[in-house]
């Protein structure tokens, strides 16, 4: 049985720095410094999530929203509940900095 989670993301490109900024109504807010040109912001988002969630970049794919700020991502190898727990911990840690 294949294990994966679906993640809704609101992305802000050219946001000054790469960061996860919040979780509202089941949507992760994130910003990346890359511009929304030639998929650079999408690539930066995937790299950031891969690093923060300790998941290979190849396990993260964009299901919809490649040219939109609102994205739907598929993350393989993690359950929805595990993903939400990891994100909650990351957001708590980043708010204390």
N, C-alpha and C positions, 0 to 999 in steps of 0.2 A: 504494500500500500504506500502510495506516494504521500509524503508529508510536506505541506507548504502552507504559507500564510499569505493573505492578501492585505496590502497596506495602502491606505489612501493618504496622499501627501499633497500639501499646498506648498509649492516651491517658489522662492523669491530669488531669481537670478540677479547677478551683480549686487549681491547683498552685503558686500564689504568683507565678509568672512564666512567660512563654512561652519555652520552650526545647526543643531536641532533647537528650535525655539519654543515649541509648545505642543500641546495635545488638547484639541477642543472637538467635542462631539465625534470622536473616532477618527479625526483627521490630524496627522502629524504635520506641524509647520516646520519648514526647514529653509535655510538660506545658503546660497553658495556664492562665491566670488566670481565664478565664471559667467560670461555673458550667454544669452540664449541664442547663440549662433552655431550652426553646424553640429548641434547636439552636445556642445561643450558643457552646458549646465546639467543636462541629464547625466553625462559621464561623471561630472563632479559629484552629483547626488549619489549615484551608485557607488562611487569610490568611498565617499564619506560613510554611507550606511554599511558598506562592507567592512570598513575599519571599525566602526563603533559597535556593530553587532557581531563581529568576529565570524563573518560568513564570506565565502568566496564571492568575488564579483560575478563570476559566471552563474551563481545561484540566484542572482537578482535580475529580474527582467521587467520591462515596462509593458503592462497589458494595454493601457490606454493613456492618452494625454501627452504623447511625445512632443507636441507643439503647444501644449497648454501649461498653465501654472498648476492646474489640478491634475494629479497623476494617480494611476492605479498600478501598484507594483505587486509582483509575485516574488515571494522569497521562499526558496526551497530549503528543506531541511530543518524547518522550525515550525512549531504549531502557533496558532493565533494567540493562545494564552501565554506561551513563552515569549513571543514577540512583544506583546503588550507589557509584560513584566520587565523585559530588558529595556524597553523604551522608557518606562516609568522611572527605572533606576537611573538611566542616563540623563533624563530631564531633571531629576532631583539633584544629581551631582553637578550638572551645569548651572543650576540656579544658585548653588552655594558658592560659586566662584566669583 
